[in-house]
């Protein structure tokens, strides 16, 4: 698990499919607003983990680098 996260990673930790898709879409929109036009691509499905964490308000990665289970 690196500094990015995708829909499948979110599903593995317990989010439903459409919740995961929605989180990725929101994160991409935030990245575009922050001035990263790279994320304005509908094929792109991997976003920085810190953006998803800011949307959720919780940390998804523990200090050991493992994804926390939901």
TAWO-V664255 format. One record per residue. N is the residue number from 1. RES is the residue in one letter. PHI is phi in whole degrees, -180 to 180 (NA if undefined). NEAR is the number of other C-alpha atoms within 10 Angstrom. Layout:
N,RES,PHI,NEAR + N,RES,PHI,NEAR
This chain:
1,X,NA,10 + 2,X,-104,10 + 3,X,-88,11 + 4,X,-124,14 + 5,X,-145,19 + 6,X,-126,18 + 7,X,-56,21 + 8,X,-65,15 + 9,X,-64,15 + 10,X,-65,22 + 11,X,-65,16 + 12,X,-62,14 + 13,X,-91,13 + 14,X,120,13 + 15,X,-82,17 + 16,X,-72,14 + 17,X,-55,13 + 18,X,-75,11 + 19,X,-66,14 + 20,X,-63,20 + 21,X,-61,18 + 22,X,-64,13 + 23,X,-63,21 + 24,X,-65,24 + 25,X,-62,21 + 26,X,-63,16 + 27,X,-64,24 + 28,X,-63,26 + 29,X,-63,15 + 30,X,-63,16 + 31,X,-64,18 + 32,X,-66,15 + 33,X,-63,12 + 34,X,-80,9 + 35,X,98,9 + 36,X,-113,12 + 37,X,-65,12 + 38,X,-55,10 + 39,X,-83,20 + 40,X,-89,14 + 41,X,-142,10 + 42,X,-70,8 + 43,X,-80,7 + 44,X,-74,13 + 45,X,-126,17 + 46,X,-122,18 + 47,X,-129,21 + 48,X,-61,16 + 49,X,-61,19 + 50,X,-63,18 + 51,X,-71,19 + 52,X,-65,25 + 53,X,-62,15 + 54,X,-69,11 + 55,X,-67,12 + 56,X,-78,11 + 57,X,82,10 + 58,X,-135,10 + 59,X,-86,14 + 60,X,-94,19 + 61,X,-120,17 + 62,X,-80,10 + 63,X,-62,8 + 64,X,-84,6 + 65,X,92,11 + 66,X,-88,11 + 67,X,-74,17 + 68,X,-74,12 + 69,X,-76,12 + 70,X,-79,10
